[in-house]
Amino acid sequence: MFEIIGVRNVRPENPADLFQQGWDNYRLILGHDYLWHSLAGQKLRKVVVSQFRPSDTIRFLDLACGSCKSTSLLVSDLGGVRVMMGQPPIEFVGVDNSPEALRFAKCMNFGTSVRVTFVESDFVEYLRGVDSLFEVIYIGMSAHHLGLERLPDFFAQVKKSLAPGGIFVAYEPFCLPGETRNVYIERLHRTIREKWTKLKPEGIANVIAHTGECDFAVTLADWNAAAEKAGMKPGEMVFESPDQLFAIVVHEA
Ligand SMILES: C[S@@+](CC[C@H](N)C(=O)[O-])C[C@H]1O[C@@H](n2cnc3c(N)ncnc32)[C@H](O)[C@@H]1O
């Protein structure tokens, strides 16, 4: 059921990159649910279920999919229900530029009712090159690396690849209204030091270095201005994590 295709674009060297230092720390973060993936996953499921009828085609693109911990669960459940009702399986494409992440993703249980493909690629370049359309384009915890300057190009590629009636869903760090990126980072680092107590000291130091260097959360207003610049409809915030650090934003095609 699995296929790994095409290696596009070499992963850039970045000493602060959380994922070059192995997946163990990130898997601990996921395991302790410090990024609220459980709650966010429940909301994502509601969003997808309310958007599509069981008879609708669903091609689900997971950008920067990582280990697909939440999305494999979602599509395996949705796929199972659809096939029981005689509907075609879900097509799932996971894109990530880390071979290690894709090795973990390949071990996830997608069920037998989902056709799964993985692509090792930069996610923006994947979108730029792909001809297919997707009913759901999802990105989790990765678009914030682009910064405000690169967001309009990203949105333009998403718009090009979104099927009519489809949705773009982002689960990302967001600044509070009027909050600057630096104040957001201080708030994030305070939370990590105070609440992420199950990580080892070197794990905490690694996340703080990575986020301080690579994370560029924006406000929803700035995010939507970038989306509209690319011709996308503005997104609606449908979920905010209890610590107000992360949010799900949904854009209709
Ligand atoms: C914080 S993890 C998020 C994984 C998953 N989406 C989640 O929510 O748990 C970030 C993922 O993005 C991948 N990544 C980072 N930059 C990328 C890029 N430019 N293109 C493709 N994948 C990228 C990393 O390899 C990693 O798997």
The ligand as an ORCA input file, in Angstrom:
! r2SCAN-3c Opt
* xyz 0 1
  C       7.547     19.963     13.848
  S       7.578     18.663     12.658
  C       5.881     18.535     12.292
  C       5.510     17.164     11.854
  C       4.007     16.930     11.755
  N       3.414     17.750     10.714
  C       3.399     17.208     13.091
  O       2.528     18.076     13.209
  O       3.763     16.499     14.059
  C       8.220     19.482     11.247
  C       8.418     18.554     10.062
  O       8.651     19.367      8.926
  C       9.691     18.790      8.166
  N      10.235     19.899      7.378
  C      10.859     21.024      7.818
  N      11.134     21.850      6.804
  C      10.651     21.245      5.693
  C      10.629     21.608      4.323
  N      11.128     22.783      3.918
  N      10.050     20.769      3.440
  C       9.545     19.570      3.857
  N       9.533     19.176      5.150
  C      10.083     20.002      6.050
  C      10.615     18.183      9.190
  O      11.423     17.176      8.626
  C       9.597     17.632     10.165
  O       9.212     16.333      9.828
*
